[in-house]
Amino acid sequence: MRGRLLAAFAAVYIIWGSTYLAIRFAVETLPPLLMAGARFTIAGLILLLWSRAVQHAQRPSHADWHTGLVSGALLLLGGNGAVVWAETRVPSGIAALLVAVVPLWMVLLDWLRPGGQRPGAPVFAGLGLGLVGLGLLVGPDALHGGSGAVSSIGAAVLIAGSLSWAIGSLYIKQAPRPTTSINGSGTQMFAGGICLLVAGTLVGELARLDVAHVSERSVIGLLYLIVFGSLIGFTAYLYMLAHTTAAKASTYAYVNPVVAVILGWAFAHEPLTMRTVLSAAVILAGVVIITVARDGRVIPRVERRAAA
């Protein structure tokens, strides 16, 4: 299980770091909500068909569909929908910075829920260090988008989407376990994808879809998001939520911007400055502090339970 968990962290850290670029390409000629809806509906359908045809697993239960609908609406419609919509209006650096409030939302919500436990000072220190690193990575110049003021609507949507994602992540940890892990991932992506398609239709995106002018780069971006971002990355994230703490699962929001910068340097010839290297070190230090601090609180509790 430890090896699988490490593999899940690696997948989410690396793959989701590359999805910002794929989303940017996809929404160039595809309406954002319809694009995201197609991504998750197709990915969810593939998982459900695979579960039945190859693994001969039982069909998803009513509880699976209920959990999938609620979490899909929170994570995919509210969370991912906010990102794809905002990336048509907000620079990617600003999007990464605002999405980075997810870990803070998750820690605070986990504390405020009934029976929740107040996080210790080291966790708050790790969260603050991560935010400082992200601020250093983006830099004060990016706060103006390079060519003008940041869209206040886009920024507000990203913050609201981060809150929706945090609520959905905590909901999954408290929801009944699915009949199978694939049924859990499949129902969530399929239901969330349908919600995105309905939302896109209601806001008029269907009328703006021009299939004849969809670029090859947008199609490739969409296919990448389906296979890597959803089938691999999103499934790995759900595995993380089921087998680790909310604080540790949310650390992807600190690492993804670093991965995005490195990929831009390697494949798009973007500059890799000393500020980038320093900010990456600060961000990863915050991740280490959160991980060590949460482990220090969880392990003794498990040992006491085993002793009882």
N, C-alpha and C positions, 0 to 999 in steps of 0.2 A: 504493500500500500504506500509506503514512503516513496518508493521509486515512481509509482504512478502519480503521486502528488507532486513530486519534483518535475516530472514531465508535463503535468498540467500547468504548473507555474511557468515553465519555460515556453510552452505554447502560447499562453495568454500574454506573457511579457513581450515576446518577439512578434507573434502574428498580429496581435491587436495594435502593436506599434506601427505596423505597415498598413493597417486599414484606413488610416487618415488619408494617405495618398490615394488608395483605391477608391475611397468615397469621393474625393475631389475629382478624380477622373470620371467616375460614374455619373455624378450629378451635372457634369458639363452639358450633356444632351439628354439626360433622363430626369423627369420630375422626381424630387428627392423622396417623398413619402411613398410614391408608387414603386420607385426603385427598391427602397428598403422593404416594402411589403412583398415584392416579388422575391427578393433575396431570402427572406425568412420563411415564406410560404413554401417555396420550392425545397429549401433545406429541410424543413420540418416534414414535408411529405416524403422526401427521400428516406429520412430516418425511420418514419413509421412503416413504410413499405419494406425497408430492410429488416426491421424487427419482426415482421410477420413472415416474410418470404425466406429469409436466411436463418434467423435465429428461432423461428417458430414460437415466438413469445406470445403471450396472451394479449388480447386487445387492450388498449388503454381503458381504465375504469372511469366511472363518472367522476370520482375524486381526482383522477389524473387530469381530466379535461377542465375541471373547476380550477385546480391549481394552475394549470397551464394558461387558462384564460386570464386569471388575475395577475399572475406574474408576467405573462406575455404583454399585457396591457401596460404594466408598470415599467418593465425593463425595455421592451422593444418599442412600443408606441410612445411612451413618455420619455424614456432614456435615449435610445438610439434614434428615434424620430426627431428628437430635439437636435441631435448632433448633425444628422444629414441635412436638416432644414437650415440650421444655422451656418453650416459650411458654405452655403451659397451667399452669405452676407457677412460673415466674420472671418478674419484671417485665421489660418490653421494654428498659428502660435497662440492667439487669444483663445481659440477653442480648447487647445490642450491645457492652458492655464486655468480656464474656468471649469473644465471637466475634472480637474485635479481636486476640487472640493469634495468629490465623492467619498474619500476616506474619512474626512472630517464629519460629513453627514452621517456616515455609517456608525462611527464611534459614538457620536452624540445621540443618535436614534436608539442605538443599542443600550445606551445608558438610561434614556428616558422611558423605555418600554417597561411595562409591569414586570417586576422581578429583575430588571436590568442592574448591572453593576457599574459603578463609577470607574472609568479608566484611571490608571495611575499616572503620575507626573511623567514618567518616561515615555508613555504612549503619546501624551500630548506634545512632549518635546520632539518625538519622532515625526509627528504630523506637521508641527511647525517647521521643522528642518526640511521636510520634503517640499513644503510650500515655498520656503525661502529659495531652495534649489531651483524650483520651477520658475520663480520670479527672476532669478539670475539667468536661467537658460533663455527665457523669452526676451528679457531686457526691457528697460523703460521705453525704448523707441518703438517696440512692437505694440505698446498700449495705444498707439495712435494709428495702427494699421499701415503705417508707412506713407499713406496718401490721404489721411483725414481721420476724423473721429470714428471710434468704433460704434457700430450699430447698437444702440441701447436695447432695441427689441431683440436682436440676436443674442446679446449677452444675457438678457433676462431669460430667454428661452433655454440657453445652455445651463444656467444655474438651476432653473426649475427642472430641467431634464436630469441633472445630476441628483437632485433630491428624489425624483421619481425612481431613478435607478437604485439609489441607496435603499429606499423603502421596499422595492421589489426584491432586492438581494436579501434583506432581513426577513421578508415574508417567506422566501423559499426555505430559509433555515428553520422556520417554525412550522411550515406546512407539513402535512402527512407525506411520508416517503412514497414515491411513485412505485407502481408495480414492477417496473424495470427502469434502469437509468435512461435507456433509449426512449422509452415511452414518455418519461418526464421531459427530456430535451425536445422530442418530436412534437408533443402537444403544445409545449410552450412556444416553440418557434412557429408552428403552424397557426395557432390561435393569435399570437402576436402579429404575425404577418397579415392575417385577415384584418385585424384591427387597423394596421397601417394602410392596407389597400382601401378600406372603407373611409378612413380619414382623408387619404389622398383624393378619393373620388368626391367627397363632400366639399373639399376646398377648391375643386375645379381643376385638379391636375390632369385628369383624364382628357379634358378638352385641349390641354396644352401639349399632350404627348404626340410627337411627330415621328413615327417609326422610320420614315424615309430619311430623316436627318440625324438618326442616332449614330454616333461615331463608333469606330472600331475600338477606340480606347475606352469609351464608356462601357461597351459590351465586355471587354476584357476585365475592367474594374468590377463589374457586377459578378462575373463568373468567379473572380478571385474572392470576392466577399462571400459568395455562396459556399465555395469549397473550403477555403481556409478560414475566413472570418467567422462563418457560422458552423459548418459541420465539424471543424476541428477546434477552432478557438472558443466558440460559445459553449460547446459541449465540455471542453476542459474547464471553463469558468464555473459551470454548474457542478462539476466534480469537486472543484476547490471549495465551493460554498458548502458542500455536504461533508467535507472532511477537514476543514480548518476554520479558524475564527474569521469573523467579518472583517476585522482590522487587517489581517494578513491577506485575505482575498482581495481587498480593495487597494493593495499597494501597486497593482498594475497601473493605476492612474499616475503614479510617479515615474514608473519605468518606461511606459509607452512613449512619452515625448523624447526621451533619450534615444530609444531605438529608432524613432522617426528621423531624428537628426543624423544618426549614424548612417541609416539607409540613404538619406538624401546626399550625404557626402560620398558614399560608395557608388551610388548608381546615377545620381543627378549632378555630380560635380559641385555640390554646394560646399561652402567653406566650413572647415572644422576648426574653430578658434579655441584659444586657451580658455575663454569664458565658458565655452561649451563643455570642455573637459572638466573644469572646476565644478560647474553646476551638476554634471553627471555624478561626480564624487559626492556632492552634498546630498543629492536625491537618494543615491544608494545607501548612504549613511543613515538617512531617515528610515528607509526600509528595514535595515538591519536592527535599528533601535526598536521599531514596532514589533518585529518578529521575536527578538530576544525577550522583550518586556512581556508580551502576551504569553509566550511559552513559559515564562517564569511564574505566571499566575495560573495557567491551566494545568500544568503537570502535577503540582502538589494536590490540586483538587481531585484529579483522577486517581492519584495514589491513595488519598484518604478514602475515596469511595470503594476502591478495591480492598482496602484493609477492612472496611466495615462489612 
